[in-house]
């Protein structure tokens, strides 16, 4: 038997084990991003993407003023977003990503 024939079932199993919500996002869970948001003040703020159990994309950033040290924002509160691609920041338009979010995320309930 060829090695491909042995590996193919494992590949199919791996693909099927990825949550469908994770596949729907342009921003994978754990991606390094920087955002501009009036919630955090002027300038760029570094953060990481977190996909909630409801399938909502959020950006979590360090914030020493909150109890657990991190603060998360849904896409609806972000004006500009860039993801790190190697050593280059690539703009990710927020409006099209919002349209792909579950309805609860678009309403701020996710």
N, CA and C atoms as an extended XYZ file, in Angstrom:
330
Properties=species:S:1:pos:R:3:atomname:S:1:resname:S:1:resid:I:1 pbc="F F F"
N         0.831       -1.167        0.000 N   UNK     1
C         0.000        0.000        0.000 CA  UNK     1
C         0.890        1.250        0.000 C   UNK     1
N         0.500        2.240       -0.775 N   UNK     2
C         1.279        3.476       -0.833 CA  UNK     2
C         1.054        4.302        0.437 C   UNK     2
N         2.053        5.105        0.828 N   UNK     3
C         1.921        5.917        2.042 CA  UNK     3
C         0.697        6.844        2.002 C   UNK     3
N         0.356        7.354        0.829 N   UNK     4
C        -0.792        8.255        0.716 CA  UNK     4
C        -2.074        7.540        1.127 C   UNK     4
N        -2.208        6.298        0.726 N   UNK     5
C        -3.408        5.542        1.052 CA  UNK     5
C        -3.552        5.351        2.562 C   UNK     5
N        -2.426        5.290        3.250 N   UNK     6
C        -2.468        5.157        4.704 CA  UNK     6
C        -2.754        6.498        5.387 C   UNK     6
N        -2.232        7.568        4.822 N   UNK     7
C        -2.365        8.885        5.444 CA  UNK     7
C        -3.706        9.546        5.154 C   UNK     7
N        -4.342        9.208        4.042 N   UNK     8
C        -5.580        9.885        3.651 CA  UNK     8
C        -6.678        9.794        4.709 C   UNK     8
N        -6.956        8.615        5.268 N   UNK     9
C        -7.998        8.569        6.309 CA  UNK     9
C        -7.670        9.450        7.514 C   UNK     9
N        -6.401        9.560        7.875 N   UNK    10
C        -6.008       10.424        8.984 CA  UNK    10
C        -6.222       11.893        8.641 C   UNK    10
N        -5.953       12.248        7.396 N   UNK    11
C        -6.171       13.616        6.947 CA  UNK    11
C        -7.653       13.974        7.001 C   UNK    11
N        -8.505       13.082        6.533 N   UNK    12
C        -9.949       13.313        6.566 CA  UNK    12
C       -10.425       13.461        8.006 C   UNK    12
N        -9.941       12.616        8.888 N   UNK    13
C       -10.316       12.694       10.295 CA  UNK    13
C        -9.876       14.021       10.912 C   UNK    13
N        -8.694       14.476       10.590 N   UNK    14
C        -8.191       15.746       11.122 CA  UNK    14
C        -9.042       16.909       10.639 C   UNK    14
N        -9.399       16.928        9.378 N   UNK    15
C       -10.222       18.009        8.830 CA  UNK    15
C       -11.601       18.002        9.470 C   UNK    15
N       -12.181       16.834        9.657 N   UNK    16
C       -13.515       16.750       10.239 CA  UNK    16
C       -13.541       17.114       11.715 C   UNK    16
N       -12.398       17.025       12.388 N   UNK    17
C       -12.365       17.334       13.813 CA  UNK    17
C       -12.250       18.834       14.088 C   UNK    17
N       -11.962       19.651       13.051 N   UNK    18
C       -11.883       21.097       13.224 CA  UNK    18
C       -13.306       21.641       13.311 C   UNK    18
N       -13.612       22.431       14.349 N   UNK    19
C       -14.960       22.984       14.447 CA  UNK    19
C       -15.302       23.823       13.222 C   UNK    19
N       -16.520       23.677       12.736 N   UNK    20
C       -16.941       24.418       11.548 CA  UNK    20
C       -16.865       25.915       11.772 C   UNK    20
N       -17.092       26.378       12.984 N   UNK    21
C       -17.031       27.805       13.262 CA  UNK    21
C       -15.626       28.336       13.003 C   UNK    21
N       -14.617       27.560       13.333 N   UNK    22
C       -13.246       28.007       13.119 CA  UNK    22
C       -12.939       28.142       11.640 C   UNK    22
N       -13.544       27.282       10.816 N   UNK    23
C       -13.311       27.359        9.384 CA  UNK    23
C       -13.978       28.586        8.765 C   UNK    23
N       -15.013       29.099        9.394 N   UNK    24
C       -15.772       30.208        8.834 CA  UNK    24
C       -15.078       31.547        9.024 C   UNK    24
N       -14.081       31.623        9.868 N   UNK    25
C       -13.441       32.888       10.176 CA  UNK    25
C       -12.217       33.136        9.327 C   UNK    25
N       -12.072       34.408        8.925 N   UNK    26
C       -10.853       34.834        8.243 CA  UNK    26
C        -9.716       34.971        9.240 C   UNK    26
N       -10.080       35.062       10.500 N   UNK    27
C        -9.102       35.211       11.576 CA  UNK    27
C        -9.110       33.955       12.430 C   UNK    27
N        -8.077       33.144       12.327 N   UNK    28
C        -8.057       31.925       13.139 CA  UNK    28
C        -7.826       32.232       14.617 C   UNK    28
N        -8.339       31.379       15.461 N   UNK    29
C        -8.157       31.486       16.899 CA  UNK    29
C        -6.672       31.563       17.213 C   UNK    29
N        -6.273       32.543       18.007 N   UNK    30
C        -4.872       32.688       18.402 CA  UNK    30
C        -4.040       33.562       17.484 C   UNK    30
N        -4.635       34.081       16.398 N   UNK    31
C        -3.880       34.923       15.461 CA  UNK    31
C        -3.473       36.232       16.140 C   UNK    31
N        -2.259       36.683       15.857 N   UNK    32
C        -1.785       37.972       16.364 CA  UNK    32
C        -2.343       39.080       15.482 C   UNK    32
N        -2.954       40.073       16.113 N   UNK    33
C        -3.551       41.181       15.377 CA  UNK    33
C        -3.235       42.488       16.091 C   UNK    33
N        -3.484       43.576       15.386 N   UNK    34
C        -3.495       44.888       16.012 CA  UNK    34
C        -4.774       45.577       15.557 C   UNK    34
N        -5.335       46.368       16.463 N   UNK    35
C        -6.630       46.982       16.180 CA  UNK    35
C        -6.614       48.467       16.523 C   UNK    35
N        -7.555       49.179       15.904 N   UNK    36
C        -7.885       50.528       16.309 CA  UNK    36
C        -9.334       50.481       16.762 C   UNK    36
N        -9.578       50.971       17.973 N   UNK    37
C       -10.913       50.956       18.545 CA  UNK    37
C       -11.064       52.134       19.487 C   UNK    37
N       -12.177       52.821       19.372 N   UNK    38
C       -12.427       53.935       20.285 CA  UNK    38
C       -12.563       53.443       21.729 C   UNK    38
N       -12.815       52.146       21.904 N   UNK    39
C       -12.919       51.565       23.246 CA  UNK    39
C       -11.576       51.582       23.979 C   UNK    39
N       -10.474       51.575       23.230 N   UNK    40
C        -9.141       51.545       23.829 CA  UNK    40
C        -8.382       52.857       23.681 C   UNK    40
N        -8.958       53.832       23.011 N   UNK    41
C        -8.261       55.093       22.794 CA  UNK    41
C        -7.523       55.103       21.465 C   UNK    41
N        -6.814       56.196       21.217 N   UNK    42
C        -6.128       56.392       19.940 CA  UNK    42
C        -4.983       55.405       19.741 C   UNK    42
N        -4.654       55.157       18.488 N   UNK    43
C        -3.500       54.339       18.130 CA  UNK    43
C        -3.833       52.874       17.929 C   UNK    43
N        -2.787       52.108       17.651 N   UNK    44
C        -2.904       50.665       17.433 CA  UNK    44
C        -2.731       49.946       18.759 C   UNK    44
N        -3.500       48.887       18.949 N   UNK    45
C        -3.432       48.079       20.163 CA  UNK    45
C        -3.254       46.622       19.760 C   UNK    45
N        -2.248       45.973       20.348 N   UNK    46
C        -1.944       44.581       20.040 CA  UNK    46
C        -2.911       43.649       20.765 C   UNK    46
N        -3.245       42.539       20.111 N   UNK    47
C        -4.115       41.558       20.730 CA  UNK    47
C        -4.048       40.221       20.016 C   UNK    47
N        -4.834       39.285       20.489 N   UNK    48
C        -4.944       37.980       19.842 CA  UNK    48
C        -6.422       37.681       19.601 C   UNK    48
N        -6.679       36.922       18.554 N   UNK    49
C        -8.041       36.541       18.212 CA  UNK    49
C        -8.470       35.376       19.092 C   UNK    49
N        -9.693       35.464       19.568 N   UNK    50
C       -10.304       34.362       20.299 CA  UNK    50
C       -11.674       34.115       19.680 C   UNK    50
N       -11.955       32.863       19.366 N   UNK    51
C       -13.266       32.485       18.852 CA  UNK    51
C       -14.056       31.915       20.028 C   UNK    51
N       -15.186       32.536       20.334 N   UNK    52
C       -15.993       32.099       21.468 CA  UNK    52
C       -16.718       30.798       21.138 C   UNK    52
N       -17.307       30.187       22.164 N   UNK    53
C       -18.053       28.940       21.944 CA  UNK    53
C       -19.252       29.169       21.036 C   UNK    53
N       -19.723       30.423       20.955 N   UNK    54
C       -20.844       30.760       20.080 CA  UNK    54
C       -20.398       31.067       18.660 C   UNK    54
N       -19.076       31.048       18.413 N   UNK    55
C       -18.550       31.306       17.074 CA  UNK    55
C       -18.250       32.752       16.792 C   UNK    55
N       -18.234       33.592       17.822 N   UNK    56
C       -17.945       35.015       17.651 CA  UNK    56
C       -16.431       35.248       17.689 C   UNK    56
N       -15.943       36.060       16.754 N   UNK    57
C       -14.533       36.444       16.775 CA  UNK    57
C       -14.382       37.642       17.696 C   UNK    57
N       -13.435       37.546       18.612 N   UNK    58
C       -13.141       38.649       19.527 CA  UNK    58
C       -11.636       38.871       19.524 C   UNK    58
N       -11.239       40.080       19.858 N   UNK    59
C        -9.822       40.377       20.026 CA  UNK    59
C        -9.589       40.646       21.503 C   UNK    59
N        -8.644       39.918       22.063 N   UNK    60
C        -8.309       40.023       23.477 CA  UNK    60
C        -6.961       40.722       23.598 C   UNK    60
N        -6.914       41.735       24.479 N   UNK    61
C        -5.649       42.443       24.684 CA  UNK    61
C        -5.379       42.578       26.172 C   UNK    61
N        -4.126       42.737       26.501 N   UNK    62
C        -3.745       42.945       27.895 CA  UNK    62
C        -4.342       44.247       28.397 C   UNK    62
N        -4.905       44.205       29.594 N   UNK    63
C        -5.480       45.396       30.207 CA  UNK    63
C        -5.347       45.241       31.720 C   UNK    63
N        -4.359       45.901       32.327 N   UNK    64
C        -4.122       45.738       33.763 CA  UNK    64
C        -5.253       46.285       34.632 C   UNK    64
N        -6.182       47.027       34.049 N   UNK    65
C        -7.260       47.625       34.831 CA  UNK    65
C        -8.426       46.668       35.084 C   UNK    65
N        -8.433       45.496       34.431 N   UNK    66
C        -9.515       44.538       34.665 CA  UNK    66
C        -8.991       43.363       35.489 C   UNK    66
N        -9.911       42.678       36.148 N   UNK    67
C        -9.551       41.643       37.121 CA  UNK    67
C        -8.645       40.553       36.560 C   UNK    67
N        -8.974       39.996       35.392 N   UNK    68
C        -8.164       38.890       34.872 CA  UNK    68
C        -7.004       39.354       33.984 C   UNK    68
N        -6.858       40.674       33.810 N   UNK    69
C        -5.721       41.208       33.065 CA  UNK    69
C        -5.886       41.251       31.559 C   UNK    69
N        -7.036       40.795       31.046 N   UNK    70
C        -7.291       40.829       29.608 CA  UNK    70
C        -8.672       41.394       29.356 C   UNK    70
N        -8.806       42.078       28.243 N   UNK    71
C       -10.095       42.629       27.857 CA  UNK    71
C       -10.380       42.241       26.416 C   UNK    71
N       -11.581       41.762       26.157 N   UNK    72
C       -11.957       41.329       24.817 CA  UNK    72
C       -12.959       42.267       24.184 C   UNK    72
N       -12.827       42.429       22.870 N   UNK    73
C       -13.754       43.246       22.093 CA  UNK    73
C       -14.266       42.441       20.914 C   UNK    73
N       -15.567       42.526       20.678 N   UNK    74
C       -16.142       41.935       19.479 CA  UNK    74
C       -15.834       42.808       18.276 C   UNK    74
N       -15.982       42.245       17.090 N   UNK    75
C       -15.673       42.976       15.859 CA  UNK    75
C       -16.480       44.259       15.731 C   UNK    75
N       -17.686       44.299       16.301 N   UNK    76
C       -18.534       45.483       16.171 CA  UNK    76
C       -17.920       46.721       16.820 C   UNK    76
N       -16.947       46.537       17.705 N   UNK    77
C       -16.320       47.653       18.394 CA  UNK    77
C       -14.952       48.015       17.811 C   UNK    77
N       -14.592       47.380       16.699 N   UNK    78
C       -13.272       47.578       16.105 CA  UNK    78
C       -13.420       48.322       14.783 C   UNK    78
N       -12.692       49.445       14.662 N   UNK    79
C       -12.761       50.233       13.438 CA  UNK    79
C       -11.770       49.730       12.380 C   UNK    79
N       -10.575       49.366       12.801 N   UNK    80
C        -9.557       48.842       11.881 CA  UNK    80
C        -8.883       47.646       12.520 C   UNK    80
N        -8.525       46.671       11.681 N   UNK    81
C        -7.885       45.461       12.174 CA  UNK    81
C        -6.852       45.015       11.154 C   UNK    81
N        -5.691       44.651       11.641 N   UNK    82
C        -4.631       44.084       10.802 CA  UNK    82
C        -4.115       42.823       11.467 C   UNK    82
N        -3.832       41.800       10.644 N   UNK    83
C        -3.244       40.573       11.178 CA  UNK    83
C        -1.793       40.510       10.757 C   UNK    83
N        -1.012       39.847       11.562 N   UNK    84
C         0.410       39.702       11.282 CA  UNK    84
C         0.612       38.517       10.352 C   UNK    84
N         1.238       38.779        9.205 N   UNK    85
C         1.554       37.744        8.223 CA  UNK    85
C         3.065       37.729        8.058 C   UNK    85
N         3.726       36.875        8.812 N   UNK    86
C         5.189       36.879        8.825 CA  UNK    86
C         5.662       38.117        9.572 C   UNK    86
N         6.259       39.045        8.830 N   UNK    87
C         6.701       40.306        9.437 CA  UNK    87
C         5.897       41.495        8.915 C   UNK    87
N         4.837       41.231        8.179 N   UNK    88
C         4.041       42.284        7.548 CA  UNK    88
C         2.632       42.324        8.136 C   UNK    88
N         2.135       43.524        8.383 N   UNK    89
C         0.761       43.704        8.831 CA  UNK    89
C        -0.131       43.799        7.602 C   UNK    89
N        -1.191       42.994        7.574 N   UNK    90
C        -2.117       42.936        6.450 CA  UNK    90
C        -3.486       43.396        6.935 C   UNK    90
N        -4.048       44.408        6.258 N   UNK    91
C        -5.353       44.921        6.659 CA  UNK    91
C        -6.439       43.889        6.399 C   UNK    91
N        -7.322       43.741        7.360 N   UNK    92
C        -8.471       42.842        7.269 CA  UNK    92
C        -9.721       43.698        7.444 C   UNK    92
N       -10.447       43.971        6.361 N   UNK    93
C       -11.650       44.805        6.499 CA  UNK    93
C       -12.652       44.181        7.474 C   UNK    93
N       -13.086       44.963        8.441 N   UNK    94
C       -13.944       44.457        9.508 CA  UNK    94
C       -15.377       44.212        9.026 C   UNK    94
N       -15.923       45.112        8.214 N   UNK    95
C       -17.332       44.996        7.792 CA  UNK    95
C       -17.655       43.651        7.129 C   UNK    95
N       -16.848       43.167        6.165 N   UNK    96
C       -17.167       41.858        5.574 CA  UNK    96
C       -17.076       40.707        6.577 C   UNK    96
N       -16.141       40.803        7.532 N   UNK    97
C       -16.034       39.754        8.543 CA  UNK    97
C       -17.258       39.761        9.452 C   UNK    97
N       -17.765       40.943        9.766 N   UNK    98
C       -18.963       41.045       10.605 CA  UNK    98
C       -20.150       40.344        9.949 C   UNK    98
N       -20.258       40.454        8.626 N   UNK    99
C       -21.377       39.825        7.915 CA  UNK    99
C       -21.332       38.308        8.027 C   UNK    99
N       -20.134       37.735        8.225 N   UNK   100
C       -19.984       36.284        8.337 CA  UNK   100
C       -20.147       35.783        9.770 C   UNK   100
N       -20.272       36.696       10.707 N   UNK   101
C       -20.432       36.305       12.098 CA  UNK   101
C       -21.859       35.797       12.340 C   UNK   101
N       -22.040       34.914       13.317 N   UNK   102
C       -23.402       34.520       13.706 CA  UNK   102
C       -24.196       35.764       14.127 C   UNK   102
N       -25.502       35.702       13.952 N   UNK   103
C       -26.366       36.850       14.251 CA  UNK   103
C       -26.193       37.343       15.695 C   UNK   103
N       -26.027       36.443       16.631 N   UNK   104
C       -25.848       36.848       18.033 CA  UNK   104
C       -24.596       37.696       18.211 C   UNK   104
N       -23.565       37.450       17.406 N   UNK   105
C       -22.321       38.238       17.501 CA  UNK   105
C       -22.542       39.640       16.942 C   UNK   105
N       -23.354       39.748       15.921 N   UNK   106
C       -23.629       41.040       15.307 CA  UNK   106
C       -24.481       41.917       16.217 C   UNK   106
N       -25.208       41.293       17.130 N   UNK   107
C       -26.063       42.031       18.066 CA  UNK   107
C       -25.388       42.272       19.396 C   UNK   107
N       -24.188       41.760       19.548 N   UNK   108
C       -23.456       41.950       20.797 CA  UNK   108
C       -23.867       40.996       21.903 C   UNK   108
N       -24.561       39.923       21.548 N   UNK   109
C       -25.015       38.980       22.583 CA  UNK   109
C       -24.192       37.702       22.580 C   UNK   109
N       -23.171       37.585       21.705 N   UNK   110
C       -22.411       36.346       21.600 CA  UNK   110
C       -21.254       36.261       22.532 C   UNK   110
